[in-house]
Every structure is written in C-alpha cells, then in structure tokens.
Amino acid sequence: MYKLSIGRKASMHGKPVGNQMGVNTWAAFAGSDQAAFVDGDFAMLESELQPVLKTLRKA
C-alpha cells in the first residue's frame, strides 16, 4: 500500500486550519498490476469543484 497526503491551508469561522485538522487531499493505492484500487478524498474550494470533476472524468 502507498498513501500520498497533501495538506491545504483553509479557514473555518475566521480561524486558520490546516492538514492537522484534516484539510487535505489524500489517495491510497494498493494491489497489483492486474488488480489495483485507489481510495481518497479531495480538499478543494467551491470554485475549484467543476474543473476537478472535469479532470477526473477525462481520466
């Protein structure tokens, strides 16, 4: 298994939060060349949602 995590700075109610509070994008990969899978979460701004969805659909 391999896991990649990328933190992101954000704010909640005017207070700064970051990857320590779970604001991050991560993906975990496992399996083999014949049977592999990936799972993860994306942290993004509302303005980034449509471009991210379009990029994921292309792949």
N, CA, C and O atoms as CSV, one atom per row, in Angstrom:
chain,resi,resn,atom,element,x,y,z
A,1,MET,N,N,0.839,-1.170,0.000
A,1,MET,CA,C,0.000,0.000,0.000
A,1,MET,C,C,0.881,1.230,0.000
A,1,MET,O,O,1.931,1.260,0.643
A,2,TYR,N,N,0.446,2.240,-0.726
A,2,TYR,CA,C,1.136,3.524,-0.778
A,2,TYR,C,C,0.089,4.604,-0.556
A,2,TYR,O,O,-0.969,4.576,-1.184
A,3,LYS,N,N,0.370,5.562,0.333
A,3,LYS,CA,C,-0.560,6.657,0.600
A,3,LYS,C,C,0.161,7.982,0.417
A,3,LYS,O,O,1.275,8.171,0.904
A,4,LEU,N,N,-0.488,8.893,-0.290
A,4,LEU,CA,C,0.011,10.238,-0.530
A,4,LEU,C,C,-0.966,11.214,0.091
A,4,LEU,O,O,-2.171,11.108,-0.137
A,5,SER,N,N,-0.474,12.159,0.866
A,5,SER,CA,C,-1.325,13.149,1.510
A,5,SER,C,C,-0.743,14.538,1.291
A,5,SER,O,O,0.451,14.755,1.500
A,6,ILE,N,N,-1.594,15.487,0.864
A,6,ILE,CA,C,-1.160,16.863,0.598
A,6,ILE,C,C,-2.031,17.788,1.434
A,6,ILE,O,O,-3.246,17.838,1.237
A,7,GLY,N,N,-1.427,18.525,2.367
A,7,GLY,CA,C,-2.165,19.437,3.234
A,7,GLY,C,C,-2.560,20.714,2.516
A,7,GLY,O,O,-1.975,21.083,1.497
A,8,ARG,N,N,-3.561,21.379,3.066
A,8,ARG,CA,C,-4.047,22.620,2.480
A,8,ARG,C,C,-4.423,23.586,3.587
A,8,ARG,O,O,-5.037,23.197,4.580
A,9,LYS,N,N,-4.052,24.850,3.413
A,9,LYS,CA,C,-4.451,25.878,4.376
A,9,LYS,C,C,-5.874,26.320,4.056
A,9,LYS,O,O,-6.233,26.496,2.891
A,10,ALA,N,N,-6.675,26.496,5.094
A,10,ALA,CA,C,-8.060,26.929,4.948
A,10,ALA,C,C,-8.454,27.687,6.204
A,10,ALA,O,O,-7.638,27.857,7.110
A,11,SER,N,N,-9.698,28.144,6.262
A,11,SER,CA,C,-10.185,28.808,7.469
A,11,SER,C,C,-11.611,28.356,7.757
A,11,SER,O,O,-12.395,28.080,6.849
A,12,MET,N,N,-11.919,28.288,9.043
A,12,MET,CA,C,-13.267,27.966,9.499
A,12,MET,C,C,-13.662,29.016,10.526
A,12,MET,O,O,-12.992,29.193,11.543
A,13,HIS,N,N,-14.743,29.697,10.250
A,13,HIS,CA,C,-15.224,30.752,11.147
A,13,HIS,C,C,-14.132,31.783,11.424
A,13,HIS,O,O,-14.020,32.299,12.536
A,14,GLY,N,N,-13.330,32.078,10.399
A,14,GLY,CA,C,-12.286,33.085,10.514
A,14,GLY,C,C,-10.996,32.618,11.159
A,14,GLY,O,O,-10.058,33.405,11.283
A,15,LYS,N,N,-10.920,31.367,11.571
A,15,LYS,CA,C,-9.724,30.822,12.210
A,15,LYS,C,C,-8.983,29.922,11.225
A,15,LYS,O,O,-9.611,29.125,10.528
A,16,PRO,N,N,-7.655,30.038,11.157
A,16,PRO,CA,C,-6.901,29.191,10.229
A,16,PRO,C,C,-6.883,27.729,10.670
A,16,PRO,O,O,-6.731,27.428,11.854
A,17,VAL,N,N,-7.041,26.835,9.709
A,17,VAL,CA,C,-6.929,25.393,9.943
A,17,VAL,C,C,-6.076,24.811,8.819
A,17,VAL,O,O,-5.933,25.418,7.758
A,18,GLY,N,N,-5.535,23.675,9.055
A,18,GLY,CA,C,-4.686,23.054,8.043
A,18,GLY,C,C,-4.816,21.553,8.065
A,18,GLY,O,O,-5.830,21.008,8.500
A,19,ASN,N,N,-3.766,20.881,7.585
A,19,ASN,CA,C,-3.828,19.428,7.476
A,19,ASN,C,C,-3.909,18.741,8.831
A,19,ASN,O,O,-4.332,17.586,8.896
A,20,GLN,N,N,-3.521,19.407,9.914
A,20,GLN,CA,C,-3.665,18.810,11.241
A,20,GLN,C,C,-5.132,18.612,11.598
A,20,GLN,O,O,-5.471,17.743,12.401
A,21,MET,N,N,-6.002,19.423,10.995
A,21,MET,CA,C,-7.440,19.337,11.255
A,21,MET,C,C,-8.153,18.525,10.169
A,21,MET,O,O,-9.383,18.483,10.136
A,22,GLY,N,N,-7.397,17.888,9.292
A,22,GLY,CA,C,-7.997,17.049,8.265
A,22,GLY,C,C,-8.288,17.740,6.950
A,22,GLY,O,O,-8.966,17.167,6.097
A,23,VAL,N,N,-7.790,18.971,6.757
A,23,VAL,CA,C,-7.989,19.665,5.491
A,23,VAL,C,C,-6.843,19.245,4.567
A,23,VAL,O,O,-5.814,19.916,4.489
A,24,ASN,N,N,-7.038,18.137,3.877
A,24,ASN,CA,C,-6.006,17.651,2.976
A,24,ASN,C,C,-6.611,16.793,1.883
A,24,ASN,O,O,-7.743,16.318,1.986
A,25,THR,N,N,-5.839,16.610,0.850
A,25,THR,CA,C,-6.176,15.692,-0.225
A,25,THR,C,C,-5.287,14.483,-0.056
A,25,THR,O,O,-4.079,14.610,0.146
A,26,TRP,N,N,-5.889,13.300,-0.138
A,26,TRP,CA,C,-5.082,12.095,0.011
A,26,TRP,C,C,-5.584,11.021,-0.939
A,26,TRP,O,O,-6.746,11.007,-1.345
A,27,ALA,N,N,-4.678,10.133,-1.276
A,27,ALA,CA,C,-5.025,8.973,-2.099
A,27,ALA,C,C,-4.177,7.806,-1.622
A,27,ALA,O,O,-2.987,7.964,-1.349
A,28,ALA,N,N,-4.789,6.644,-1.525
A,28,ALA,CA,C,-4.087,5.418,-1.143
A,28,ALA,C,C,-4.230,4.417,-2.286
A,28,ALA,O,O,-5.328,4.199,-2.798
A,29,PHE,N,N,-3.121,3.818,-2.676
A,29,PHE,CA,C,-3.083,2.854,-3.771
A,29,PHE,C,C,-2.670,1.497,-3.214
A,29,PHE,O,O,-1.783,1.417,-2.364
A,30,ALA,N,N,-3.309,0.432,-3.690
A,30,ALA,CA,C,-2.935,-0.912,-3.256
A,30,ALA,C,C,-3.261,-1.900,-4.369
A,30,ALA,O,O,-4.020,-1.585,-5.285
A,31,GLY,N,N,-2.686,-3.093,-4.285
A,31,GLY,CA,C,-2.973,-4.145,-5.241
A,31,GLY,C,C,-1.775,-4.465,-6.111
A,31,GLY,O,O,-0.625,-4.264,-5.721
A,32,SER,N,N,-2.072,-4.965,-7.296
A,32,SER,CA,C,-1.026,-5.360,-8.242
A,32,SER,C,C,-1.347,-4.762,-9.611
A,32,SER,O,O,-2.348,-4.064,-9.771
A,33,ASP,N,N,-0.498,-5.040,-10.586
A,33,ASP,CA,C,-0.772,-4.557,-11.941
A,33,ASP,C,C,-2.069,-5.147,-12.500
A,33,ASP,O,O,-2.736,-4.513,-13.319
A,34,GLN,N,N,-2.421,-6.332,-12.070
A,34,GLN,CA,C,-3.621,-6.987,-12.575
A,34,GLN,C,C,-4.894,-6.575,-11.819
A,34,GLN,O,O,-5.978,-6.566,-12.402
A,35,ALA,N,N,-4.777,-6.245,-10.571
A,35,ALA,CA,C,-5.948,-5.898,-9.752
A,35,ALA,C,C,-5.550,-4.844,-8.729
A,35,ALA,O,O,-5.084,-5.169,-7.637
A,36,ALA,N,N,-5.737,-3.584,-9.090
A,36,ALA,CA,C,-5.346,-2.483,-8.205
A,36,ALA,C,C,-6.568,-1.627,-7.878
A,36,ALA,O,O,-7.571,-1.659,-8.591
A,37,PHE,N,N,-6.468,-0.862,-6.791
A,37,PHE,CA,C,-7.535,0.073,-6.454
A,37,PHE,C,C,-6.943,1.303,-5.792
A,37,PHE,O,O,-5.814,1.290,-5.301
A,38,VAL,N,N,-7.735,2.365,-5.791
A,38,VAL,CA,C,-7.339,3.623,-5.163
A,38,VAL,C,C,-8.550,4.163,-4.404
A,38,VAL,O,O,-9.693,3.989,-4.827
A,39,ASP,N,N,-8.279,4.814,-3.287
A,39,ASP,CA,C,-9.318,5.462,-2.494
A,39,ASP,C,C,-8.743,6.779,-2.004
A,39,ASP,O,O,-7.527,6.898,-1.856
A,40,GLY,N,N,-9.580,7.762,-1.749
A,40,GLY,CA,C,-9.061,9.024,-1.249
A,40,GLY,C,C,-10.138,10.083,-1.091
A,40,GLY,O,O,-11.321,9.837,-1.328
A,41,ASP,N,N,-9.699,11.267,-0.685
A,41,ASP,CA,C,-10.551,12.445,-0.508
A,41,ASP,C,C,-9.861,13.640,-1.152
A,41,ASP,O,O,-8.633,13.709,-1.210
A,42,PHE,N,N,-10.665,14.574,-1.632
A,42,PHE,CA,C,-10.144,15.806,-2.210
A,42,PHE,C,C,-10.594,16.989,-1.369
A,42,PHE,O,O,-11.777,17.106,-1.047
A,43,ALA,N,N,-9.668,17.863,-1.010
A,43,ALA,CA,C,-9.999,19.116,-0.324
A,43,ALA,C,C,-9.872,20.227,-1.352
A,43,ALA,O,O,-8.792,20.452,-1.899
A,44,MET,N,N,-10.980,20.928,-1.617
A,44,MET,CA,C,-10.956,21.975,-2.634
A,44,MET,C,C,-11.937,23.079,-2.281
A,44,MET,O,O,-12.825,22.906,-1.446
A,45,LEU,N,N,-11.755,24.208,-2.931
A,45,LEU,CA,C,-12.686,25.318,-2.805
A,45,LEU,C,C,-13.860,25.099,-3.741
A,45,LEU,O,O,-13.754,24.354,-4.715
A,46,GLU,N,N,-14.972,25.742,-3.450
A,46,GLU,CA,C,-16.146,25.610,-4.306
A,46,GLU,C,C,-15.828,25.996,-5.747
A,46,GLU,O,O,-16.315,25.364,-6.684
A,47,SER,N,N,-15.014,27.028,-5.923
A,47,SER,CA,C,-14.654,27.487,-7.270
A,47,SER,C,C,-13.791,26.469,-8.022
A,47,SER,O,O,-13.681,26.548,-9.245
A,48,GLU,N,N,-13.179,25.519,-7.318
A,48,GLU,CA,C,-12.337,24.504,-7.943
A,48,GLU,C,C,-13.096,23.222,-8.274
A,48,GLU,O,O,-12.560,22.351,-8.958
A,49,LEU,N,N,-14.323,23.095,-7.805
A,49,LEU,CA,C,-15.058,21.842,-7.928
A,49,LEU,C,C,-15.262,21.409,-9.379
A,49,LEU,O,O,-14.904,20.285,-9.731
A,50,GLN,N,N,-15.823,22.260,-10.221
A,50,GLN,CA,C,-16.098,21.876,-11.605
A,50,GLN,C,C,-14.832,21.521,-12.378
A,50,GLN,O,O,-14.828,20.500,-13.065
A,51,PRO,N,N,-13.752,22.311,-12.304
A,51,PRO,CA,C,-12.526,21.902,-13.007
A,51,PRO,C,C,-11.977,20.552,-12.529
A,51,PRO,O,O,-11.476,19.769,-13.336
A,52,VAL,N,N,-12.067,20.277,-11.233
A,52,VAL,CA,C,-11.593,18.992,-10.708
A,52,VAL,C,C,-12.463,17.857,-11.231
A,52,VAL,O,O,-11.937,16.832,-11.663
A,53,LEU,N,N,-13.793,18.019,-11.201
A,53,LEU,CA,C,-14.684,16.982,-11.712
A,53,LEU,C,C,-14.445,16.714,-13.188
A,53,LEU,O,O,-14.431,15.559,-13.614
A,54,LYS,N,N,-14.256,17.771,-13.975
A,54,LYS,CA,C,-13.993,17.599,-15.418
A,54,LYS,C,C,-12.684,16.853,-15.647
A,54,LYS,O,O,-12.601,16.008,-16.538
A,55,THR,N,N,-11.676,17.154,-14.862
A,55,THR,CA,C,-10.389,16.464,-14.983
A,55,THR,C,C,-10.518,14.998,-14.629
A,55,THR,O,O,-9.963,14.145,-15.322
A,56,LEU,N,N,-11.237,14.686,-13.565
A,56,LEU,CA,C,-11.432,13.293,-13.169
A,56,LEU,C,C,-12.221,12.515,-14.223
A,56,LEU,O,O,-11.933,11.344,-14.470
A,57,ARG,N,N,-13.202,13.150,-14.838
A,57,ARG,CA,C,-14.000,12.467,-15.871
A,57,ARG,C,C,-13.155,12.142,-17.103
A,57,ARG,O,O,-13.382,11.122,-17.753
A,58,LYS,N,N,-12.183,13.000,-17.431
A,58,LYS,CA,C,-11.316,12.759,-18.588
A,58,LYS,C,C,-10.464,11.520,-18.384
A,58,LYS,O,O,-10.160,10.807,-19.341
A,59,ALA,N,N,-10.075,11.261,-17.139
A,59,ALA,CA,C,-9.214,10.115,-16.862
A,59,ALA,C,C,-10.058,8.881,-16.742
A,59,ALA,O,O,-9.532,7.793,-16.508
